[in-house]
């Protein structure tokens, strides 16, 4: 397995590859969710490249950039065992210039939900994803459905900018108790973890209501709020696949999203109906 820090080294490596190339962008601290993306790429492509880069431009002031989990040695071991061919671990100064050209999220759908509570986050996310896609020029790039709005915006960017990479959505991976895997789960105390589980249980309860025939979004949200045990709820929303908010649930065409704080940790989760 090759390891690269410099963009030009990665470009030279990529140009010599024949066949299909899969790409999995990550911020490291790899868990089973990341591994599922990597395994899918390895299975579906001749070559797989993984990036590990904690991207500063998608963190807002006061967020956890400095304390975000970093486990480079463990991450490299995971990648090697999974069959990754190359890992790209650039330094900030090799990715960003002093007078950076900016990519901006859409004015509407980039500033609702996550974009409303984290204004500017999606600008930084799209900026780095576009750079990484240009550097790796992959046939297929793999993103988890847990970051549903992020996935939607990346798909939109690929479509709007005529990118040639296929954006492959991948299912959410959960712990046995239902907690959605996240690198930030390490912040949770034992008691906070129990409270964090109410995010996934509220989503399951909402799904059961829908299966019973309930279509009123306000009623579903009200039930979800009652079942939550969190420090602060930021939003619960039900949207269609194009992130238009719904007044009535449309079966097989909606996503229920939730964002909440448990202690000092911000968590997101969702379920695709």
Buried (B, 14 or more C-beta within 10 A) or exposed (E): BEBBEEBEBBBEBBEEBEEBBBBBBBBBBBBEBBBBBBBBBBEBBEBBBBBBBBBBBBBEEEEBBEEBBBBEEEBBEBBEEBBBBBBBBBEEEEBBEEEEEEBEBBEEBBBBBBBEBBEBBBBBBBBBBBBBBEBBBBBBBBBBBBBBBBBBBBBBBBEEEEBEBBBBBBEBBBBEEBBBBBBBBEBBEEEBBBBBBBBBBBBEBBBEBBEEEBBEBEEBBEBBEEBBBBEEBBBBBBBBBEBEEBEEBEEEEBBBBBBBEBBEBBBBBBBBB
